[in-house]
């Protein structure tokens, strides 16, 4: 499969902003928070290189796939006809199954 562009909708961007704020607050380092969020964003965009590489999670929604990130975050995405859509990013052991089920 060819490489696909990756789209981060507003809710995914908001999740990254929230993660960055949490890390900055708990670690006391804005730089560490920004670096972590930057790494997550880069990982999101690399999903487009191997879009079927994530673990299929139909229990979380139609076409949902999951990629773990650095043992502390989970990226959920789905394939469209011509792109990868990041559904959401969860950090720190949040119960993403319960959260995404309520969306």
C-alpha positions as CSV (number, residue, x, y, z in Angstrom):
1,X,0.0,0.0,0.0
2,X,1.2,3.5,-0.8
3,X,2.0,6.1,1.8
4,X,-1.0,8.2,2.8
5,X,-1.3,11.7,4.2
6,X,-2.2,11.9,7.9
7,X,-5.0,14.2,9.2
8,X,-5.3,15.3,12.8
9,X,-8.8,16.7,13.5
10,X,-9.4,19.2,16.2
11,X,-10.1,16.7,18.9
12,X,-6.7,15.0,18.3
13,X,-4.9,18.3,18.4
14,X,-6.8,19.2,21.6
15,X,-5.7,15.8,23.1
16,X,-2.1,16.6,22.3
17,X,-2.4,20.0,23.9
18,X,-3.9,18.5,27.0
19,X,-1.2,15.9,27.2
20,X,1.5,18.6,26.8
21,X,-0.1,20.6,29.6
22,X,-0.3,17.6,31.9
23,X,3.3,16.7,31.4
24,X,4.5,20.3,31.8
25,X,2.5,20.6,35.1
26,X,3.6,17.3,36.5
27,X,7.2,17.4,35.4
28,X,7.8,21.1,35.8
29,X,9.4,21.2,32.3
30,X,7.7,22.8,29.4
31,X,10.6,21.7,27.2
32,X,10.1,18.0,28.1
33,X,6.3,18.4,27.5
34,X,6.9,20.0,24.1
35,X,9.5,17.3,23.1
36,X,7.1,14.5,24.0
37,X,4.2,16.0,22.1
38,X,6.5,16.6,19.1
39,X,7.5,12.9,19.2
40,X,3.8,11.8,19.3
41,X,3.0,14.1,16.3
42,X,5.9,12.7,14.3
43,X,4.7,9.2,15.1
44,X,1.2,10.0,14.0
45,X,2.6,11.2,10.6
46,X,4.7,8.1,10.2
47,X,1.5,6.0,10.5
48,X,0.8,7.2,6.9
49,X,3.9,5.2,5.8
50,X,2.4,1.9,6.9
51,X,-1.3,2.6,7.4
52,X,-2.3,-1.0,8.0
53,X,0.5,-1.5,10.6
54,X,-1.6,-0.7,13.6
55,X,-3.6,-3.3,15.6
56,X,-7.1,-3.6,14.3
57,X,-9.6,-2.6,17.1
58,X,-13.1,-3.0,15.7
59,X,-14.4,-3.1,19.3
60,X,-13.6,0.6,19.5
61,X,-15.4,1.6,16.3
62,X,-15.6,0.9,12.6
63,X,-12.2,0.7,11.1
64,X,-10.3,1.8,14.2
65,X,-6.7,0.8,14.5
66,X,-4.3,1.3,17.5
67,X,-0.6,2.1,17.8
68,X,1.1,2.2,21.2
69,X,3.6,5.0,21.8
70,X,6.6,4.8,24.1
71,X,4.7,2.6,26.6
72,X,2.8,5.7,27.9
73,X,0.3,6.7,25.1
74,X,-2.0,5.1,22.6
75,X,-2.8,6.5,19.1
76,X,-6.1,5.5,17.6
77,X,-6.7,6.1,13.9
78,X,-8.8,4.9,11.0
79,X,-8.1,4.7,7.3
80,X,-10.2,6.6,4.8
81,X,-10.1,6.2,1.0
82,X,-7.1,8.5,0.7
83,X,-5.8,9.4,4.2
84,X,-5.2,8.4,7.7
85,X,-7.4,10.1,10.3
86,X,-6.1,10.2,13.9
87,X,-9.2,9.5,15.9
88,X,-7.6,10.4,19.3
89,X,-4.5,10.2,21.4
90,X,-4.6,8.9,25.0
91,X,-1.9,9.2,27.6
92,X,-1.0,7.7,31.0
93,X,-3.2,4.7,31.2
94,X,-6.5,6.5,30.6
95,X,-9.4,4.1,29.9
96,X,-9.6,4.8,26.2
97,X,-12.1,2.0,25.7
98,X,-14.6,3.6,28.0
99,X,-13.8,7.1,26.6
100,X,-14.1,6.3,23.0
101,X,-17.3,4.3,23.6
102,X,-18.9,7.4,25.1
103,X,-17.9,9.7,22.1
